[in-house]
């Protein structure tokens, strides 16, 4: 008892140490028009739910709460009185409400004077609350009317609506009046100007006469009607009056219903199941029979309201209604009507309490008790996002909720599709998301057309445009047709002539343009073996047949293509085709395309439509001159050399004589290609101005004249081409790379530096003439003249001198090459014949070896590439093992042991050749033979029995030279049954057997005895049919993995000798102990096949 009293004392002491926060609430009259919206009985149950959430989330640990609720506080006088009482008498720390605009203003101002924060919820949307100085103590979880006004204005602007009328029917709390004032004010502040044609504030309640008067004034002045009704039944009556007055039957009118209560198309009335009834339907029973009229006008209505994005919290409504009768209010007389749904704004009250606690939670560490003496701190620290019953609550810097509005319509299926979503980032800025982008879909109920701000014929249909063709329609039509035909014909002729001229002109100017559809990229071979280009050797060896255009690899500089089916090479000259727009470039390209010279490579044009601009030239399959010179070929003689010299000077002479091209600019051995007819062709001399700005690699700089190396902006000249020609000549004469750069002590960069430096004795390549050619000394002198710093000869002079000392010979290089190839042909034929004979002999040896490794029919299938499918066979398997083979390890050297096994297996192999059996495997001292596969035979058991007896006979005669007293003894096991055989593996494939028959045969061998042939009962049953086969029963023995088996000894066969056979006592039939029959896994075939996992496998 004493302990219990002590517990109560400590518990009471803990409660006394907690701080108490007093919460005050102001609700409207319990039975007034606001009952379903913000009434005490349908809302207050959310208060303990919010407090439990605060406790659960530990938002205010160490605090306890008291509650004081006032009702009938939505009149301004009562609001002031209740606020005074809560502050001065009840000593509350925070006020929630009142949930009405005017009374909330009065209450907030009084609370501000006493530094009490006021958290607003419900029907509080006045734009006055955005004044942070006036209402510094206010935080609102509901949006304000200026936000709604901005959304309305955006809708008007989106559909080009200017004039509108406004009807509003407020109750005694004037919510719709405040909405009207805020919307009209904000609409007037926007850049897109709208015009309010008329507005009507109805009486409370409104009358049909007022509605009809408003409609009659709207018809001649506007087609867009805005409306706000504090009672849903008033809204339905207005819909009916509009339908009666013909607005529902017209596609000209739009009624925009404005709300901020998350109701959308529903009302505060409920059916028998507790579901909200649409505001256009009569909730009474019986109905007034006017639902069809109201629905027809609802089809011409759009609703703008805050979104019903409530967070699911179980049966929230039922919980609110239940909690009102429990702590802390214990209201037993609440909701006596049994309503199943909480008030419209009960979730907002829940959120207001939760936001208050969250703000207090995050500010108490910084401000402490100042939070209870300075109410402005709540609004200053309210900005942020909070999760509540109404979803995400975004409070802006002013402590006002940033709303989320939806514009919806009524479909013919009575669904409410969303048209626009308005997400406000602050209460005055928003982002709109269009859910329906098609105006025809939005205005489906208006025959698919946006209602016009003003009808074409005016508001009274008296301003239709006059039809000037009405009286003279036939004459006007005839004249119009004639004029149209004449104008059309003249226009068509002019357009055709102009288009034809321009097309011809453009086609002539852009012949060089290649559309990417004409280009196909060559498929690159994956094998690097075939990627080398066709070289100088291709005329003599068969390797050239393996090299194709498709084997060429794309490089950083070149890509290999098919242009209209013809082989081509694309030179990557840039990534931007802007330089193609210059007319000078067009002229140069057209000139290059027109060239038809034997020593100039064919230019196809430019492709600038891809990622890289390509200059496309004809593909020369023998490669460039540099590759030819570096190949090792005895065909490189004096005539060949001079043919190349003549070709390059001829091509360069053509370029220098052309007034448009004038010079090459980057002549090198790599820009000299060799065709399949051994003609040298100069290539890649287009776009000189553009190429001048491209980066040049060091190897190419070795061919550039010193004066152009010194001036990086200079692309070239005729004199520079002569210098480059001399360097190419030096490559030809020496058959070395330019400057023999691989053998020089200087690096490429050092050589380039020395070339640029020049001087009285400038650096030049060494002219060490290739040993297999004879060169006129005048040629050497000509080269030295060509690479001088100044006064170089012209190309005409160079050609004249070369012709003077060129030897007479065949007409062209192709004839010369053919003569050499004919000499090689005879030698090549002899070599081919010899290789063919060697190949046939090698093939014969390979077939013989393969037939030893695999069955002939299996080997034949593998050679043809045929898949060897697994097959089922009935066969007999023989396992043999040399008894005490391990003892020979200590008696023989490794070489003697190998010779012993080899001689023994050769003897056994010779025996096998005499019978219809197949040797599967020989591993160490073990031997595996099968009869009945791969050739199926019915007497497979007999063949294996003969083989076993022959093996025993053979080993009886076998002698070991270095161990004359030793005798080799075998242990043999036979078993018959089904197996599956197939080739296993790709590398070193083996013909293997699978099945329990193999395993049992191995068990027979391992359980056999020295000099004995152990036969399973399955094999015995096959052999016993033959009277010439003799057995001795061994009896039942335990076989590991098989259990008890009845087995036999094969003692002999008529016609087959079995020497030294000694019979065991046939009377011994008892079952032996497990230890006696234990298999030695470290000897014999069992060990080997178990290790390899090839033969001993179960079915």
PyMOL commands that set and color helices and strands:
alter all, ss='L'
color gray80, all
select helices_A, chain A and resi 2-17+35-38+40-43+45-56+76-89+101-113+127-130+145-158+175-189+208-219+232-244+291-298+316-323+346-372+376-380+439-442+444-446+473-509+516-518+528-530+536-539+542-546+549-551+577-581+583-593+625-630+638-657+669-671+688-691+698-701+706-710+718-734+738-740+748-757+777-786+795-805+813-853+856-863+885-891+894-912+940-957+996-1006+1017-1023+1084-1092
alter helices_A, ss='H'
color red, helices_A
select strands_A, chain A and resi 19-26+63-70+94-96+117-120+138-140+163-169+195-201+224-229+254-258+266-270+276-278+301-306+384-388+391-395+404-409+418-426+429-434+519-521+558-563+566-574+603-607+613-618+672-674+680-682+871-882+918-923+926-931+970-984+990-994+1013-1015+1029-1039+1043-1053
alter strands_A, ss='S'
color yellow, strands_A
deselect
rebuild
show_as cartoon
